[in-house]
Structures are given as structure tokens and as C-alpha cells.
Amino acid sequence: MKKHLLRSLSIIGAILFFTSFSTLAQQGNRSDVLLQGFHWEAADATKKDWWQNLNSKVGEISDAGFDAVWLPPPSDAADRAGYLPRKWYDLNSNYGTEAELRTLVQNLGNNNVQAIADIVINHRVGTTGWADFTEPSLGGCSSICSDDEVNWASNSTEQGAACGDNDSGTQYEAARDLNHNSFTVRDEIKKWMTWLKNDVGFDGWRYDFVHGFNAYYFAEYNNHTSPYISIGEQWKPYDEIVGWLNGAQNTSSAFDFPLKYTLHDAVRGNYNYLNGLPSLLGTHGSQAVSFLENHDTEPVRSEYGDNSFPNNPSDNSQLLQGYAYILTHPGVPVVFYSHYFNYGIQDALKEMIAIRKANGITNTSYVQVEGTNDNNYYAAIIDGKVAMKIGGGNWSPGNGWNLKASGPGYAIWDQGTVVTLPTLTLNTPSGNFPGGCANINLSTTSGDIYYTTNGDIPTNQSTRYNGEFEVCGQAGETVVVKAVAIDQNGSSDVVEGTYTFNEAASMTVYFKPPNGGTPSIYFWAVTDGNDTTTWPGENMQASSAYDGFYEYTINGSCTNLILLENGSKVTGDEENICGNVWYDNGWIDEPLPPTPDTVAPVVSISPNGGDYLDEVQVTISATDDRDASPVIYYSINGGTNQTAISTTTFTLDADATVDYYAMDASDNSSDVQTATFTVTPSPTPEGGFKVYVQGYNMIHHWGASPVGSVASTAWPGATMTQENGWLVYEFPIEVVSTNLLFHDGNGNQTDDYIRDKDGWYKDGQWYDQEPVAPEPGNGLTIHYKSSWGNSTRIHYWGASNGASSNWPGELMTSEGNGWYAYTIEGATSSNLLFHNSSGAQTSDLNRSGEGWYKDGVWYNSNPESSSSRLVGGSLDLEDQLLTLFPTQVTNEFTIDFNLNQPSKVFMQAFDLNGQQVLQPINKELLNGHHQLKVDALGLSSGMYIVKIQLGDALHIKRIIVQ
């Protein structure tokens, strides 16, 4: 067997690039695993709850080993999903509010998970029209490429709004192409991205539509912001991706689209396509970001063509093979949100991530490909630590390897415990401590911590850390703390913190807007502080000390500033403004003291007590004539006082007495008020029952009451169990009633029923008590019309009396005229099939009571006698002929049949959950030949069941919509 020893060539490239560029977002030997934290339908203009959804899953995400989460575009946009950005600084979107986003980003950081923002800077839409940009304005017509369609489109109402340079990349007609040659545009982009990083808390970038302008500018944006990681969406062939990486001066990585499509071919059976580390993975491993699916390629995005990853939903084997590859190979792997949370493969993915982390697999790991002459599988050994195989074949790495994870079509081994060095965290960030001292807190995953406070590198001879300690300094002094953790396996990286002890300075600007409008302040170049703002500045708050004035406090001693009213300038550039200042149609001295505030806040509660079922949501609100933020104090059942600003909402699920009052900034307090709530739990529903059936072994149920009492089954439903000659299924006590049907898995099924108590279903009828069956007589006699002669056999199993035959079953007895018979003694029903011992056989069948089987149809009597009748009713078909074509459906399908007398024709279509998906067809047709054409354009890809009733005869067909 040939072996190929490969290494990602990107290590050499990374060394060369590090000698040429000072800022690189991409490095070798990084072990990151990313989660794409959304799918195409995550944004909901009605619910706007995606940030909340992700925030509830942060613990799971961190525990699974994900290092970062790629979040969707954060800004206000003209489209649902955020890819037509409108106001960059407005972070209220269809994913949720700015406050919810900030909470999510902070929670991710607190759990050591980086937040990656989806950056859309190729294009932008206007606030109310095509090109009227605000927040920020970007400096007029020069910010838009002059060849943008706003200048020439027939429906443009703003022709002439673009006067910048021609577009340097692919034009984007759905929005205005930004002119990145403009210094103002680039400067505003860098300010915004710096704000996202330093203020909101994002750590890295995913750039959208990167072929829309010159790749050179991405290096400028990355060098300015120093992201944790930068990823470009260059949905192009390999050469164009490498060209973009080089154009961006190798400050970014890129999604490995060619690898995705190579993996498509591999999991379809062409495993040799993976030999040799294809695409970016083999040549630019430190810059390759591998993935199987994203929001543009998932199945719901069929408008982009068939780009979704192949998958068999019955076992997800192809998806698991794909992840077994990217989670053990070089590159930075990304797991798609829907795959992790919605496909039932979460545990398998967590296993793979844990193996990658435990064995130190990185984006530049070595790969040794095995078995390159066998197209039935792909196998490799990575860094000599991990072995993996996907596909068929009998390959294994041999002795000394432990099987760590396996599933349909994949297996992963390693060689045992990996040495793990301690990880040290400095929990007190660097900064200024005007109080003169800083409390230093350190934590480690293992071992002892040693530190220095004089800038020296710590060793095991340095001061040992025994808990939080204090470092202090004189005004203007700086102390550098360095620390290391050491255990039996070695030492951690040295961490460092710098602490200064300058006195904190602050200044407050008071402004009375001349027209009583909305005031704001824009400031820059702060002395003794690092506060920043972006145009058009910050809103000011009503002053509680000076009537008619608004105020804003800046951390610093002096600044340059502009005061605005309703977004328009009131002052020019006011430079070197220091200390507390007042502006009222010009700079003035401090106004006279205001009239003392003696009025208490007004406080209210809603609802004001009462009786409630299960729970009640209570809101307390307070307002004040001068204080915009009065403090609410409240307690529940005499407990500890709790506080809130202006308003608070909480939920009571038990009887409670709420005492509450409010206090303003002048210590004026309202009276204490009381509200009493009585909360009664809902009565527990009484339910639970069993259903029994004969002749069917499967049950499908849905729509149980009350809602949530039991989950609906997914088609084909659940297998029933044997009990005293019946097949039985039990619903839990929470269920009061449910919809259900029985079937045998071969197209035979009952009508839809609703059941709310124990019941026995037999021969098309429900019984509230077990029906008394007649004596079985001589047993179950089966007749079969055969062309196989005396080699005709019957094989039966699961009979009502528990009987079954041993394969190949029993020879049947000739009755003449091609009919053969066999009696299963003591039975009334059974599963069975017919065959000739030479490979010809029927499908699996089921029969209750004596029956004649001919040409695929059961009869209750000999169909060749005058009294024959088809099971289920009379047959109005000539030669029982009905066909449905094609079964692989794109736009429509046809039902072709003959009637020998006028009959009713009824067609319904269902998905695999039993839900009706097409408008039923209900017709009265004359005898003769007919074709019904059925439009299937509204159906998404997948399998569907088609029920066709011709007179009394029921036919079941299956179609697959492509």
C-alpha cells in the first residue's frame, strides 16, 4: 500500500510573510474551532430574538470546545438578514436590540469564546433613498463609485449622487458600491470597526463579498484593528482565492470553497479526490478556513443552485464523514449552526472537537495519507497522533492505536493521553487605578503560580501566588506584573499586566439647546483620558442641577468639541475646552443654583395585585419631574430590598406581597405602597391511555392535547409492542387526546383518528373493550396465484399466536389453476412473503383472516370466481392499472389510470410527518382512460406520500422532489 507524507505548505509561506508584514491576523499552529452562530432564517423581523437565543446557548458553546462564534451582520439594514447595511452605528436589527447584542458579546467573552462580526463594507444603502447615508454620512458623493447604478438606472431618483472613482472590483447592483479609494470612506470604516472592537467587544472579522473592491484595502483595515482572526468570503475558484490572499498582503484567511466541493465528491464515493491535501488546505493551511455548509449554501438557499452538502437524513453519514475530515485536518474548521443544534449529531461533533483539542491538531499539522490506491475510502494519520478513515474498506492504523470515535462511515483513533500544559489567566486587566492600588487576581488550570512586580521574567524561584494581592504606586508611577504557572508537565506562557496610578480627571459639559431640540456632543483629542466618540457624537442627558441644561461627562481634563441640536451644529470646532463648562448661546459662567427639588417621584405597579393562574408578570415604574432616573426600591414577602432604575419587571409564580417605593437624586421618597398577588397552579391534566391494533405494526401520532404533553412522531412513526396477541402503544399520563393512524410500513394504513381513552382497533372498527375473537378454527389459510409451480413457498413470522417459519419457509399445496395454499395453524393474522427459492419473491406482506393474493392485490375470496372482491372495496380499474410518473419530481407528476365505470377520484399528498402538503384533488370521472397532472412546484426537496382513492380502491405511491 502506497503512503504519501504531506505537510501544509503554508508554514513556509507564513514564515516569509511574517518577515514582510508587521500585522498578521493569521498564524500557524493555531488550534481554533469556530461555530457559525446563525443560519439564513435566523433573522426574524417579528420575533427579533436571535441574540437572546444565542445568549442562552453560550454555556453549551463554550463547553463544546468552540473558540469563537461567527455572528451575523450587527447593524440596521434594509433587508431581513442584514446584508444591505443602512446605519452602521445603529445595532438594533432583526436579530435583536443593541443591548441584547452587547450582553451576548460580553457573555461570550466571559466564557472565553471570541465574537466574530460579519462585516459588510463593499456596499451600503441610503437612510431614506438610494444614497442619503447617515451614521456616518461618509462625506458626500465621492464616497460612492461613479459607475454605480445610482447614476444611470432608469428608476433612480438620485442620478448624479455618485462622483467617486470607478469600482475597483465586482459591482453590486442591490446597493451603492463604496469608493474605498476615498480616504474619508476608509477612515470612517476604520473608526467604525475600532468601535465594534473596543466598545462593543467584537474580536475578529468575517468580510462579506470581498471581490467587490481592491484586496489591498483589507490589509489596511486589518493592520488598523489587529483582529483575533480575519476571514474573507471569496466564493471563487482556487487561483482567485490565492490572488485575493496575496492582494490582502496575507493579513487574512479565506473560506476554502474548493475543499467544500471536493468533499461533496468524496462522500459520494470518489474518496481518491482527497489524496494530496486539496486546495488551500495543502498550500495555505495557516490561511485556510474549512467548512461544509453556511447560510448561503444550506438547502433553503436553492436559488444559488445545488450547493448544499450531500446528506442522508436517516443517519447523517455523509455530514459526519465531512466533519471527521475537517475536524482532524489542517486549517481552521467551522461547524454550521444548524448541523450542531438541529441535526441530532451534537454528541458526535463534540467528540471530534475534543479529539482535535486533546491531540493539539492545528491549522498547519502534518498529514500522512494512507491507502491512496483504494477509491473505497480515505484514510490519514495527522501529526502521528490521530488517525482517521471515512468511507468503506477495512483500513485501520494497527497496534498501539485506540478507537476514540466512530459512526456511519467514519472512525477516528489516537495513541493515548496528550500532555497538557497549564493555562494561566490574569483576571485584572491593565489600566489606570487612580485610587493608588490595584488588586491582582490570577488563575490557572493546574500547577502553582509565580510572579514578579519589577518587570523580570518569573521562575519557580519567584514569589509564589497564594491568592489575590495588591500592588500600589505613587501618582504617575507604573508597575508591571508578570506571572507564570508551572506543573509537572511544564510551564504556561508568561502573562503580563501594566498598572498606572494617575489621578482620574473628568469634566462635565452643560449645554442649553437654543430651540429646545435634542442636544448632542462630538468630541476628540481628550487630555488625560482616552474617551472617544464617532460622528455625530453622543446624546446628552437632562441636567438635574441646572434647569433647561443637558450634560455629558468626559473622562479627561480637556477636549476639543462640537455641540449640536437635532444633528445640526450649534458651535464650530471648540478647541482646548477644560473643566466644567456651560454653553447658553455662548460660553457662560456657572448659572445660579436652581430651585431646590422637593417633589417626590410618582411610582406605580401593574397589575395592582389580584388573583392569577400559574404566574403573573409584574412591572413597577417611577417618574420624577427633575430626575430622569429615579431609583425603585421593592421587596417580595418582606425579603431583602431590591433596586432598579425607572422601571423593573419580574415574574411571580407563588402567592406574594410586594412592597415598593421610589427615591429621586434629591433623596425625595414616595410613600411605601403594597400590592398582594394570589397565584394558583393550574390543575394537572388527567390523561394517559393505551391503543391496541391487529394487522399493523406501526403507529404515527400528532397534535396531542394539551400542547407539549408528548412530542409528535416523525413519519413513519413508532414501532408497537406485542401484548396478548395485540400490538400496543401507550401514551403518557399527560396526554388527554391525540390524532393517530396505524400502518404496516408497506403502504397499507388506516384512516386518521382521534383517541382519548383505551381502545382496541380491529377490522376497521374501534372498541372501548377488548373484542372477543371467535375461535381460530383450523388457523389462517393463505392462497397465492403462482407461476413458480411446485417450488412455491411461503415464509411467515410474527403470527398472532407467536408462530413463525424457519427460512426458506414451507412448500405450499397446489389447488389447481395455478393457485397454491397453506394454513398457519392456530393463527388469525401474520406477516408473510412468497418466493420460489431461486431469488424471486414478493415484498413483505401482512394478512388478517383468510385471503387470496394475486398480482400484488389481496382479495377476501377467490378473484377468479364470480363473487371475488378486492380488499378495501370494489375495484373500478381495468386490469388494476394505475401508474404515477415520474417518481423523481422537479415541477409536476402525472397519475395515469383507466376506469371501467363512472367513479369518484380523490388524491392527497403528505410529508413524512403526516402533514398534508398539496391541495387535494376530488373529482367525479366517467369510465375510460384518464391522466391527472399535479403541480409540485411548492414542495421543498424530500420524500412525500401520495394517496389515491379510485372508487373504493386505495393506492399508496411515493415521490421524491429534487
N, C-alpha and C positions, 0 to 999 in steps of 0.2 A: 504494500500500500504506500503510495507516494505521500510525502508530507511537505507542506510549504511553511517556511518560517518567515513571518511578516512583522513589520513594525510600522506604526503610523509615521509617515514621513514628516508629519507636522512638527516633530520635536526639533529637527534640523531647521525647519522654517522658522519656528518660534525663536530659536537662538539668534538667527540672522535678524529677525525683526526687532528683537529686544536691543540689538546694537544700534538700530536706526531710529527708534521712536521712544520718546520719553514716557508716553501714556499708553498702556495696552490694557484693554478690558478683558483680553483673552489670554490665558496662560495654560501651560501644560501641567500635568499631574494634578488636575482638579477632579474631585470625585462627586461633583454636584449631580443631583437628580431633581428634575423640575416637574411641576404639575401645571398643566394648562387649566386655570381656575374658572373656566366658563365654556359654554357651547353656544351654537348660533342662536338658540331660542332663550338664552338666559335673560336677556333684556326684556322686560315686560312693562309696557307703558302704563298699565293699570296697577299691577302689584308693586313694582319698583322695590323688590325685596331681595335682590341678588347679593348685595353686600351683607345683609343680615344672614342669608343662607350660608355664605362662605364663613362668616364670623362664627357661626355655630359649629363649623367643622374644623376650626383651626387646630384643636387638640388632636383630632384624628390625623390631620395632615402632618403635623409635627411628629407624632408617634410613628407614622409610617416611614419616616426617614426622608421626606422631601426637604430639600434645602431652600427651595424658592417656589413661589407661585406666580405665574404669568396672569395678570389681571386685565380685563378688557379696557378699552379707552375710557378715561375717567371724566372727560369734560362734557358739558352741554353740547348737543348735536342736533342736526336736522333730520337724521334717520334714527330708527329704533335702536340699532346696535352700536352707534357711536362713531362710525367711520366717516361721517361728514361733519367734522367738528365745527362749532359755531363760536362759542365763548370759551377760550382756553381756561380762564380763571374761575369759571362757574362749574363747580364739581357736583352739581345736582343733575342727575341723569336718570335714564330709565332703569339703571341698576340700583338706584337709591340716592340718599342725600349725601352731602359733603360730610356731615357729622358721622354718618354710618361708615363712609369710606375711611375717614381718619381713624375711627375706632378699629376697623378691620386691619388697617396697616399697622397700627400700634400693637394690636393683639398678635399679629404675625411676628413682629419684631420681638415681642416679649417671649415668644415661643421659638426663637432662633430660626425663623423662616423669613427669607428675603422676599420683598414685594417688587415685582417687575411690572412697570407700566407699559401699556400699549400706546406707542407714540405715533400719531398721525400728523405729520408736518409737511407732506407733499402738497396738500390741498386744504381748502377751507371754504366755508360758505359765509354769506353775509348775515347780519343780525336780522334784518327785515327784508332784504333784497338779495341780489346776486353778489354784491361786493362791498356792502357797508359794514366793514369789520369794526367790532368793539371788543374790549377786554382781551388783548390790546388792539389798537387801531392799525398798527404796522406801518404807518407813515404815508398813506395815500396810494395813488395809482401805481407808483413804482414798485409796490410790493407784489403786484400781480404780473405774470409773464404776458408780454404784449401780444403773443399769438394765442392767448386764451380765448375760448369761445364767447366770453362776455363781450368781446369787441366785434364779433361777426355773426353770431347766431341770430336767426330771424326773429326769435321770440325774446331776445334780450332787450330789457328796458334800460340798460346802463351801458350802451356802447360807448367806448372811449374811457371806461373805468380802469383799463389796464394799460400801463405805459412803461413797464419794466423790460428787462432783457427777454429774449426768446427762451422758451422752455429748454432746459439742458437735459431732459430725459423724456420718458413716455408721458404723453399728455393724458390728463384725467378729465373727462368731459362732464362728470357729475358735480364738479365743484371748481373753484378757482385754483389754478396752478400757481403756487407761491414762487416768487423770484428769489432764490437763495443766493444769487449774486449780490443782492442788496445787503449792505452792512446792517441797516435798520432791522430787516427781517431776521437776519442771523442773530443779532444782538437780542431781539425780543424772544426768539426761540431759546437762546441760552439762559436768559433771565427766567423764562417760564419753567424750563427743565430744572434749573437750580432751585426754584421754588418748590417744584414737585419733590425734589430730593431732600432739601434741607428743612422745608416747612411741613409738607405733607408726610414725608418719611419714606418715599419710594427709594429703592436701592439700585435698580437697573432698568434697562430699556429693551423693548421689542419694537423695532421700527417697521411700520407698515409701508408697503408699496415702494420699496427702496429704489426701484429702477425709474422712479418719477423725476429724479434730478441727479446732478453730478455726485458720484460717490465720494468725491474729495471732502465734501462738507460734513459727512458723517464723522470723519476724523476730528474736525474742529469741535463738533458737538460732544463727542466722547472725551476728548482731551480737556474740555472745559468742565465737564461734570464728573469725570472719573467714576463711571458706574461699576457696580459689582459684576455685571455682565451686560453685554450688548449683543442683540441678535437681529439680523436683517431678514426680512421676508423677500427673498429674491426667487420667486416662483418661476425659475428658468432652468435651461439645461446646465450641465456641469461647468462648461467653459465660461458661461456668463456669470455664474455664481463666483467662480475663482476671480474673474475680472473685477467683479464688484468688491470682493475682499481686498484685492490689491489696490483698487481705487480708493477704498476707505483706509488705506495705509495700515491694513491689518490690525485696526483698533477694534474690530467687531468680529463676531462669529456669524454663521448663517445656518438656516434650516436646510438639512440635507434632503431636498426633494428627490434627487435621483436615487438615493438609497431607499426612500419610501417605495418608489415604483419597482425597484429591483426586488424588494421584499414581497410585493404583490406577486411577482412571477414565481419567486421561490416557494411560497406557501401553497401555490397552485401546482407544485410538483417539479419545478425547474430549480432544484437546490444548487446545481453547479453554478448558477448565476452569482452566488455569493462568494465563490472562490476568489481569493486575492484581495479582500477588503475593498469593495467597490466604492466609487465616488469620493466625496470629501473625507469619508471615514479613513481611507487609506492614504490620502495625500495631505490633508489638512485637519488631522484629528483634533488638534487643540482649538480649531475653529468650527468643527462640525457639531451641529445640534440635531440629533436623530429623533425621529418621531414616526408614529404610524398614522395618526389622524389629527386633524384640527378643525376649527369651526368652519373653514371654507371647504373641507373635503368630506365631512361627515355625510351620511346618506341623505339628510334633508336638504343638502345643497346640490341637488341633481342638476340645477341649471348650469353648473360648471362642468358637466359631463360625469362619467363614471370614475370618480377619483377616490371613492371610499375604500377602506382596507377590506380585502375579502374576509368573509367570516361565515361560519356555520353556526347559527344561534343555538343549535341543540347542545353543543359542547364548547363553543368559542375556541376551538382548537387552533384555527389559523391566527386569531389575535394573540393567543398565548404563545405560539411559536414566534410571532413577531416580537413580542416583549421579551421572550427568552433571549433573543438575539441582541436587541439594543441595550438591555439592562446588564449584559455581560461583556459588551464590546466597547471599544474606544468611543470618543465623542461624549457630548453631554445629552443624556436621554431625557425626553419629555413624555410624560404619561397624560393621556387625554382625560378630561374631567368625566365624561360620560362612561368611558371604559372603566374607570376606577370606582365610581359610585353607583352605576346603573346596570352593569353587565353581569354582576354576580361573580367577578373574578378578583375581588379586592384582596382576599387572603393570599391567592397565588402571586399577585403583584407585590404584596408586602414581603413575601418570602424571597422573591427575586431581588428586591431592593436591599434586603438585609444581607443576602449573599454578596452582592456587589460591595456594600459598605464594609462588611467584615473582612473581605479579602483585598481591600484597597484598590479595586479596579478604578482607573482614571480615564480621562479623555485621550491619553497618549499611551495606553497599555500595549504590551506585545500580544500578537495573535499568531498562533500556530494552527493552520488549517489542516484537518485530518480527512482522509477518505475522499480525495478530490476526484477519483475515477468513478465514484458511485453517485449517480444523479438522484438516488432514492432518499438521500439525507444530506445534511450539512452538519459537520462537527468541528470543534475547535477547542484549543487549550489556550487560556488567556493568562499571561504573566506567570505561567507554570503553577498557578494557584487554583484556577477554576476551569473546569471542563464542561462543555455543553454539546447537546445534539438536538436537532429538530428534524422532523420527517420520519421515515421508516428506517429499515436496516437494523443490524444487530451490534452497532459500534458501541464500545464503552472504553473509558480511559485505562482500564486494567486495575492491577493491585495497587493498594495504597490510597485509593480514592473513596470518598464517602458520598453516597447519593443524598443530596440535600433537598432537592425539589423535583417533582415530576408531575406530568399530567398528559392530556391528549396531545400526542405529537411532540413532546419535549421532555428533556431530562437535564439536570444540572448537578455537577459534583464539585466538591472541593476536598482539600487534603487535611482539614482539621482546624484547630484553633489558630487564629491570627493574633500576633502580638499587638496590643493596643496601647499607645502612649497616652498619658494623662492629657486632658484638655483643661486649660486654665482660663478663667473668665475674670476680668476686672470689672466689678459691678459699679464702681464710682467713676463716671466719665470725667475726662479732663475738662477744665474750665476755671473760671474766676470765682473765688469764695471771699466776698468782701467781709465776712464775719471774722476772718483771720485764721480759720481752721477748716480742714476737710476730713470727714470720716471715710477711711479707705476700707472697702469690703471686697474680698476675693473669694472665689470658689473654684474647686477642681473636681474632676470626675474620679480621680484616685490620687493617692500619694500625699506627700507633705509639701507645703508652700514655703518658699524662702524669698525674702525681698530686701531691697536696698532703697534708701531715700536720698542718696548722693549722686545718682546717675550711673553707678557702677553696675556691671552685669552680675546678677545674683548667682550664687552657687549654693551647694549644701552646707557651706560654712557661713553663709549669710544669716541674718536674723530670721528665725522661724516664725511663721504666721500662726497665731493661736486664736485669732478672732479679729473683729473689726478694730482698727487702730486709727489714731488721729495724727495728722500732720498739720503744722501751723507755720505761719510766717508773718514777717512784718509787711507793712504796706509797700507794694512794689516788688516783693520777693517772689521767687518761683521755686517750687520743689518738684523734682522728678522722681516718681516711684517706679521701680522695675521689679518684676516678680517672675518666678518660675516654679512649676510643680514637678516633683521627682518621685517616681515609684520604682518598683523592681524591674520594670521594663525599660526605663529611661526617663527622659525629661520632656516637658512640654515646650512649646515656643515661649520665648520671653514676652511678657506683656508690659506695656508702659503707659503711664498716665502723667500728665503735666498739670500742676495746680498753681494758680496765681492767687494773690491776696490783695488785689487793688480794691480801693473803696468803690462801691457801686454809686454811679451817678445817674440821676434821672431828671427829666424836665417835663413840664406839662404845658401844652399849647391850648389856650382858650380862644374860641372863635364864635362871634355872633354873626350869622349869615345875614346880609343886608335885606334879603327879601323873604326871610323866614323859611327858606328851602332846606334841602338836605345837604349838610356840610360834610366835607371830606378833606383829608390832608395827604399830600405826597411829599416825602422827604428823602434825603440822601446825604451821604458823607457825614455820618454821625461820629462825633468825637467822644472818646471814652465809652464806646458801645458798638455793637455790631447789628443793631436793628436794621432791617431793610424793608422796602415796600416796592410794589410794582404799580405802574400807571394803570388806572387813575387814582391810586392811593387807597387809604383806609377810611372807613366810615368813622365819624366822631360820635361820642355819646353825650346825651344831655347832662349838663353840669348840675350837681346838687348844691353847689356852693354859690353859683353866680347865675341869676335869673337871665334867661334868654341866651346864655352861652352854651357851647358844646366844647368838650375837652378830649384830648388824646395825650397819653403819657408815653414818652420815648425813653428807653434805657440808654442814657448818654447825657453829656453836659451841653453840647451844642450841635446844631444841624443846619443844613440848607433845606428850604421847604417851599411849597406852593399850597395855598388854601383855595378850595373850590366850593361852589354851590351848585347843586344839581348837575355836577360833572363839568361845569364851566369855571374857568379861572377867575378868582376874585383878586388875587395878588399875582405879581410876577415872581421871578426866582428870588426869594428872600434868603440871603446868604448869612451864615455865621450867626444864627439866632440862638441865644443861650439862655438857660434857666427858665423859670416860669414866665410866660408872656401872655398878653391879652390883645386881641385884634377886634376892633369895632369900627369899621370904615377907616382903618389905620391903626397903628400900634398905639396903645394907651397904657396908662398906669393901672394898677390893680383897682377894679371897681370897689365902691363902698360895700361893706358887709351886707348880705341880704337879710331880709326879714326872717327871724327865727322860724324854724319849721316846728309847729306844734300839733299838726294834724296826723292822727294815726292812720295806718293803712286800712283798706277795706279788704276783708277776707271772706271767702265763700267756699262751700263744699257742694259737690254734685256727684250723685244724688244725696239729698239730705236725710240719710237713714232710710229704713224701710225693710220689707221682707223680700228675700231673693232666693232663687233656686241655684244650687251648686256654688256660684261665686258672683261677685259684683265688682266692677271696676269703679274706683273712686278717684275723683280729681279735686284737689284743693288749689285755689287760685287766690292771688293777692295783688292789689294795685295800690299805688300811692300817688299823691298829687305832685311830689317832687322826686321821689326815689324811684327810678325805673326798675330797680331790682330789689324789692322788699324781701326779707327772709321769712319763710314759713316755718313754724315750729309745730310739730304734731307728735302724738303718741297713740299707740294702739293698746287697748286694755290696760292702761296705766303703766306701760313699759317705758323704756328709755326714750327721751325726746329725740326725734329725727328732724333734720333741716332740709330745706330746698329753697331755690331761688325762684320767686314769682309764681311758679306752678309745679305741681307734682302729681303723678298718677300712680296708683298701686291697686292691687287686686286682693280682695278678702275672700277666703273660702271657708270661713267659720264665723260664728257669732262674734261681734266685735263692737267696742265703744271707742270712738275716735275723738280725742280732744285736740283742738287746734287754735292757733292764733298767729299773727304776723307782726313783724317789727321792721321799721324803716331805718335808714342810715343815721337819723337823728335820735334813735332809741325811742321813738314813739311806738307804743304797743297797742294793738287791738285787744278787745276782751277775749277771754278764753271761751270757746264755743264747743258744744258736744253734739255728736251725731251717733245714733245707735242703729246697728245693722243686724238683722237676723238672717242667717244663711242656712238653708235646709238642703241636705243632699238629695239628689234625685233617687227615686226608688230603683233598686236593681231589677232589671228586666228578668222575668222568669221564662226560660226557654230551654232549648236542648231537646233533640229528638233523633230517632233513627229512621232510615228508609231502607226497605228490603226490595229486591227485584230478582227475577229469574230470566235468563236468556241474554243478559247484558252484563259485562264485567267492568264498565267504566261509568263514572258519574261526572258531569260538568255542572257546577252551580255558580250563581252570580246574584248580585243585588240583594244580599241578606239584610234583614231588618232586626235590630236597629243598625244604622250605618256604622261600619267598623267592627261589628261583632265577630265577623270572620272574613278573611280575605277571599275574594272570588278566585276560582281555579282558572289557570290558563289552559286553553284548549290543547290537548284532548281531555283534560280534567284529571281526576284521581282514580286509581285502581281500587275496586271494592274488595272486601274480605269475605271469606266463606263463613257461614254460621247456620248449621242445621238445614242444609240444602238450599239456603238463600245466599245471595250476595248482599252485603250490608254495608252502609256508610253512616257514621254517627256525627251529628252536628253538636258543637259545644253548648253549654247551658246559656251562654249569652245570646244565642240565635233564637229569635221568635218565629221568623219565617224566611223563606228563600225561594228563588227561582231555580229550577233544575231540569235536566234531561238525562236519560240513560242511553248508552250506545255500546257497540261491541268493538269499535276500532276499525271495522271493515266497511263502514258506510251505512250500517243499519242503526237507526236511532229512534227514540220516541219523540212525541211532541214536547213542547215546552210546558212545564207545570209549575205551580206554586204550592209549597207544602209547609204546614205549620205544626205538625204533630207526627207521631209514629205512623208509618203507613207501609202497606205491602202492595207492590205493583206487579200484576201478573196478567198476561194475555190482554193488554191494553186497558186494564181497569185497576183503580185504586181500592184498597180495602183498609179499614181502620183497625181490623184484627186479622191475624194470620188466617188466610183461607184454608179450609180443609181440602187437601188434594185427594182425588179419587185413587183407589188402589192402582198401582202401576201395571197390573196385569202381567203380560209377558215381557214388558220393558219397552224401550224406544226402538221402533223399526224405521230404518232409513233405506230409501230406494234411490238408485243412481242410474241414469241413462249413459252407458259407456260404449266407447268404440274400441276398448282395450281387450275385450274378450275375457277369458278365464284368468288373466293376470290382474283383474280389477281388485283393488284393495281399499279398505277403509282404516284410517288411523284416528282414534278418538282419545280425548283427555278432558279432565275437569267435569266429568258427568255428574248429574245431580246426586247420585249415590256414591260419588267419590271414585268411580271406576275409571280406568284408562288402559289403553293397549300399549304393548311394547312395540317400538318401531321394528319392522315396517308395518305393523298392524295386522289386520285379519283379512283373509280372502272372502269376497262377497259371493253369494249364491245366485246363479242365473235364474231369472224369472221368465226368460224368453223375450223376443222382440228387442234385444239389446239392454233390457233392464236387469239390474243386479240388486240384491237386498242383503241387509244384515241387521240383527236385533241385538241392542245393548241391554242385557238382562237387568231388570230391576231399576232402570233409569227412566226419567221423564224428559231430560234435556242434556246436551253435551256440546263441547267444542269438537270439531272433526275436520278431516280433509280426505279427498280421494286421490289415489295415484296408481301407477302401473309397475312400480319397482324399477323403472328404467329412466327415471328423470322427469317424466311428465306428471304433473299433479295440479290440483285446484289450489286456490288460496285458502287460508284458514277460515272455517265456517262455524256457525252456531245454530243449533236446532232445538226447539221445544215442541214435543209431540211428533207423531208420525209425519214424514214428509217425503216428497218426490223431488229430486234435484236434476234439472235438465238445462243445458246451455246457459249456465250461470244464474238460473232463476229457481227459487223454491216454490213448490205447489203443495196444497193441502190434500190433493188427490191426484191420481194418475192423469197428467195433462193430455195423454193420447186417448183418453176416454171422453165421452160427451159431457161429463159432469165436472171436468177439471177446472180449478180456479187458482189464479196466481195469489201468493201470499200478499196481503195488503189490499185485495180488491180485484175487480175485473180489469183486464188489460185492453185498452183501446189502441194498441200499436200493431202494425203489420210486422210480423216476424220479430217482435220485441226490439225493433231497430231504433236506437237513439244515439246520436254522436254529438260530442262537443269538441270544437276545434277553433283555433289552436289551443293547446293547453299551456304553452309558453306565450303569455299575452303581453302585447305592447299597448295597443289602443282599444281593441274590441275583440270579442269572441262570438262564435255562431253556434246555435243549438239546432241540429238538423234531425227531423223525425217524420214519421208517417202515422196518420190516424185512419182507422177503418170506419169511424163513425164520429159525428159531432161530439166534442168533448171540451171540458174545462182544462186550461193550461195555466199553471201557477209556478213562477220561478222566484227564489230568494237566494241571496249571497251573504255569507258570513265570514268574519275573520276568525283566527284560531282562538280568540277569547269568547266566541259565540255571539259577537255583536254584529247586527245586520249592517252591511256597508253599501248596498246598492238599492235603488228604488225597485220594489217588487214588480214583476210583470204578471198581470191577471187578465186572461183572455178567454173567450169562447170561440173555438175554431171548428170549421167544417172538416169532414173527412178528406183525406188526401195528403200530399206532401207539403211540409212547412219548414221554413227556416226563420229563426229569431236571431237578430243581430243585437248584441248587448254592448253598450259603451262602457269601457273600463278606465277612461282617462282620469277619473277622480281617485283611483286607488293608488296607494304607495306600494313600493316593492314588497313582495312577500307571497305567502300561500293563502288561498281562500277556498271555502267550501261552497259549492253551488248545489241547491236542492231544486229539483224539477218534478212537479206533480203533473202527470198526464192522466186525466181521468182519476182512477183510484190507484194508479201505479206511481210509486215514489222512486226517483233515481237520484243518486248522490255522485257528483263529479268534483274533481279538484282542479284548480288552475293556479299557475304561478305568474304573478305580474312582475315583469322585469323592470 
